[in-house]
Amino acid sequence: MAELVGGAFLSAFLNVVLDKLATDEVVDFIRGKKVDLNLLENLKSTLRVVGAVLDDAEKKQIKLSSVNQWLIELKDVLYDADDMLDEISTKAATQKKVSKVFSRFTDRKMASKLEKVVGKLDKVLEGMKGLPLQVMAGESNESWNAQPTTSLEDGYGMYGRDTDKEAIMELVKDSSDGVPVSVIAIVGMGGVGKTTLARSVFNDGNLKEMLFDLNAWVCVSDQFDIVKVTKTMIEQITQKSCKLDDLNLLQLELMDKLKDKKFLIVLDDVWIEDYDNWSNLIKPFLNGTRGSKILLTTRNENVANVVPYHIVQVYPLNKLSNEDCWLVFANHAFPPSESSGEDKRALEKIGREIIKKCNGLPLAARSLGGMLRRKHAIRDWNNILESDIWELP
């Protein structure tokens, strides 16, 4: 039987490669060694093009051996690209310690490797043109950008976080610190459920109606834009479109809206490690009344360390137990209308083995559950369980 390749897993690995392409080490290498910058852009654009058809390719590889072979070739090229980018990062870190002659030699070798990887990927792209593959509905090149979060809950519920929510709620309610504004930072690895927890707190009816005059939810993300973030806060508070684009006017407007108000502002997915950026962002917050809170989520504890407030409470968010992860997975994998039976019991058995590999991350459980929701063959579930994606860091 042919090796089936999981499109969702290739998508995840493809995103890893795209992230590495954007690192300072890789970009500086390309610029500093006078390598054709078009090579880098061609690599990025080609990855996005092939990425947009992975879901369709995953479905069609079972019936079409040509599609299956194309996915295997794509996987091999992605591994080559990943190895090459790791090597560039290593060379960049050690290059200062080697002679200039050796440095020029290794630079030529790395440039040659980059050209070969781009050439291989071009062949993969050319091979794709002869296959009956389609971009799935709703997908485009923009889908490779991180999607902003919202305050809306998805209706599936939250599992294994009752104690965490209670603790965060107590921190949010507490105003005994005596300062106008204090910060609570939920810190945890990607996919552990920081946003889901913050969303549950933000939407708690008792909290919104009894404690705060104003509430705002803002997704900050890694591409920090102080004008955009400030404008979003104003629009969240006023529920009206803001036409201002000047930062000074925006901050004056936000300061006026927050003046003498007790507010709760959620800053989701924060990556700001620069003290000056933080200082500029929070200037309008200083006019809030005692008990006002900023609840932020971040993967990086260094973010909390540079927030320019004396009161910053860090709440580490741990992984879920396997049983709680299973509840997340099952809620997405099995429609409520689906009756129990021998097949379902067999799928549940495989599903529990899959969950053991999810490493306590509810996002992984949710994503895999949603992907398998439309698959009812034991073979498909076993393909996920036995996939080599689990070997990725």
ChimeraX attribute file (.defattr): number of C-alpha atoms within 10 A of each C-alpha:
attribute: neighborCount
match mode: 1-to-1
recipient: residues
	/A:1	3
	/A:2	9
	/A:3	13
	/A:4	18
	/A:5	27
	/A:6	21
	/A:7	20
	/A:8	18
	/A:9	19
	/A:10	20
	/A:11	20
	/A:12	14
	/A:13	19
	/A:14	23
	/A:15	17
	/A:16	15
	/A:17	20
	/A:18	19
	/A:19	10
	/A:20	18
	/A:21	19
	/A:22	13
	/A:23	12
	/A:24	12
	/A:25	18
	/A:26	20
	/A:27	15
	/A:28	14
	/A:29	18
	/A:30	21
	/A:31	11
	/A:32	10
	/A:33	13
	/A:34	11
	/A:35	18
	/A:36	12
	/A:37	11
	/A:38	10
	/A:39	16
	/A:40	19
	/A:41	12
	/A:42	15
	/A:43	20
	/A:44	16
	/A:45	13
	/A:46	16
	/A:47	23
	/A:48	20
	/A:49	15
	/A:50	21
	/A:51	24
	/A:52	23
	/A:53	19
	/A:54	23
	/A:55	18
	/A:56	16
	/A:57	27
	/A:58	19
	/A:59	16
	/A:60	17
	/A:61	21
	/A:62	15
	/A:63	9
	/A:64	13
	/A:65	13
	/A:66	17
	/A:67	24
	/A:68	21
	/A:69	16
	/A:70	19
	/A:71	25
	/A:72	15
	/A:73	16
	/A:74	23
	/A:75	18
	/A:76	14
	/A:77	18
	/A:78	21
	/A:79	15
	/A:80	18
	/A:81	25
	/A:82	20
	/A:83	12
	/A:84	17
	/A:85	21
	/A:86	16
	/A:87	14
	/A:88	21
	/A:89	18
	/A:90	12
	/A:91	20
	/A:92	17
	/A:93	11
	/A:94	10
	/A:95	16
	/A:96	10
	/A:97	9
	/A:98	10
	/A:99	9
	/A:100	11
	/A:101	9
	/A:102	10
	/A:103	17
	/A:104	13
	/A:105	10
	/A:106	15
	/A:107	22
	/A:108	13
	/A:109	12
	/A:110	21
	/A:111	19
	/A:112	13
	/A:113	16
	/A:114	22
	/A:115	17
	/A:116	14
	/A:117	20
	/A:118	20
	/A:119	16
	/A:120	19
	/A:121	24
	/A:122	16
	/A:123	13
	/A:124	18
	/A:125	17
	/A:126	11
	/A:127	14
	/A:128	20
	/A:129	9
	/A:130	10
	/A:131	14
	/A:132	12
	/A:133	19
	/A:134	12
	/A:135	17
	/A:136	13
	/A:137	7
	/A:138	7
	/A:139	12
	/A:140	15
	/A:141	14
	/A:142	10
	/A:143	12
	/A:144	16
	/A:145	9
	/A:146	10
	/A:147	10
	/A:148	11
	/A:149	16
	/A:150	12
	/A:151	19
	/A:152	12
	/A:153	12
	/A:154	8
	/A:155	6
	/A:156	10
	/A:157	10
	/A:158	17
	/A:159	18
	/A:160	16
	/A:161	18
	/A:162	10
	/A:163	9
	/A:164	15
	/A:165	15
	/A:166	12
	/A:167	12
	/A:168	20
	/A:169	17
	/A:170	10
	/A:171	17
	/A:172	22
	/A:173	15
	/A:174	14
	/A:175	16
	/A:176	8
	/A:177	11
	/A:178	11
	/A:179	16
	/A:180	17
	/A:181	25
	/A:182	22
	/A:183	23
	/A:184	20
	/A:185	30
	/A:186	27
	/A:187	23
	/A:188	19
	/A:189	15
	/A:190	16
	/A:191	17
	/A:192	21
	/A:193	23
	/A:194	23
	/A:195	23
	/A:196	22
	/A:197	20
	/A:198	23
	/A:199	19
	/A:200	18
	/A:201	21
	/A:202	23
	/A:203	14
	/A:204	11
	/A:205	10
	/A:206	11
	/A:207	15
	/A:208	16
	/A:209	10
	/A:210	9
	/A:211	15
	/A:212	17
	/A:213	15
	/A:214	18
	/A:215	17
	/A:216	20
	/A:217	23
	/A:218	23
	/A:219	22
	/A:220	23
	/A:221	19
	/A:222	11
	/A:223	10
	/A:224	14
	/A:225	12
	/A:226	17
	/A:227	16
	/A:228	14
	/A:229	17
	/A:230	21
	/A:231	22
	/A:232	20
	/A:233	23
	/A:234	21
	/A:235	16
	/A:236	18
	/A:237	18
	/A:238	14
	/A:239	11
	/A:240	9
	/A:241	11
	/A:242	15
	/A:243	9
	/A:244	12
	/A:245	12
	/A:246	10
	/A:247	16
	/A:248	11
	/A:249	11
	/A:250	22
	/A:251	22
	/A:252	12
	/A:253	17
	/A:254	22
	/A:255	19
	/A:256	15
	/A:257	19
	/A:258	21
	/A:259	15
	/A:260	15
	/A:261	18
	/A:262	20
	/A:263	25
	/A:264	23
	/A:265	21
	/A:266	27
	/A:267	22
	/A:268	25
	/A:269	23
	/A:270	21
	/A:271	19
	/A:272	21
	/A:273	16
	/A:274	12
	/A:275	14
	/A:276	12
	/A:277	15
	/A:278	17
	/A:279	14
	/A:280	12
	/A:281	17
	/A:282	17
	/A:283	13
	/A:284	20
	/A:285	23
	/A:286	15
	/A:287	19
	/A:288	21
	/A:289	17
	/A:290	18
	/A:291	23
	/A:292	29
	/A:293	26
	/A:294	20
	/A:295	24
	/A:296	26
	/A:297	29
	/A:298	24
	/A:299	20
	/A:300	19
	/A:301	18
	/A:302	14
	/A:303	20
	/A:304	24
	/A:305	15
	/A:306	17
	/A:307	21
	/A:308	14
	/A:309	15
	/A:310	10
	/A:311	14
	/A:312	18
	/A:313	16
	/A:314	16
	/A:315	17
	/A:316	16
	/A:317	19
	/A:318	16
	/A:319	19
	/A:320	20
	/A:321	16
	/A:322	20
	/A:323	15
	/A:324	20
	/A:325	26
	/A:326	26
	/A:327	19
	/A:328	26
	/A:329	26
	/A:330	22
	/A:331	18
	/A:332	20
	/A:333	24
	/A:334	21
	/A:335	11
	/A:336	9
	/A:337	6
	/A:338	8
	/A:339	8
	/A:340	9
	/A:341	8
	/A:342	8
	/A:343	12
	/A:344	16
	/A:345	11
	/A:346	13
	/A:347	21
	/A:348	17
	/A:349	11
	/A:350	16
	/A:351	23
	/A:352	19
	/A:353	15
	/A:354	22
	/A:355	27
	/A:356	16
	/A:357	14
	/A:358	20
	/A:359	16
	/A:360	21
	/A:361	23
	/A:362	29
	/A:363	18
	/A:364	20
	/A:365	30
	/A:366	23
	/A:367	16
	/A:368	23
	/A:369	23
	/A:370	17
	/A:371	13
	/A:372	20
	/A:373	16
	/A:374	11
	/A:375	14
	/A:376	14
	/A:377	13
	/A:378	13
	/A:379	11
	/A:380	14
	/A:381	20
	/A:382	15
	/A:383	14
	/A:384	21
	/A:385	19
	/A:386	10
	/A:387	15
	/A:388	12
	/A:389	16
	/A:390	13
	/A:391	6
	/A:392	9
	/A:393	6
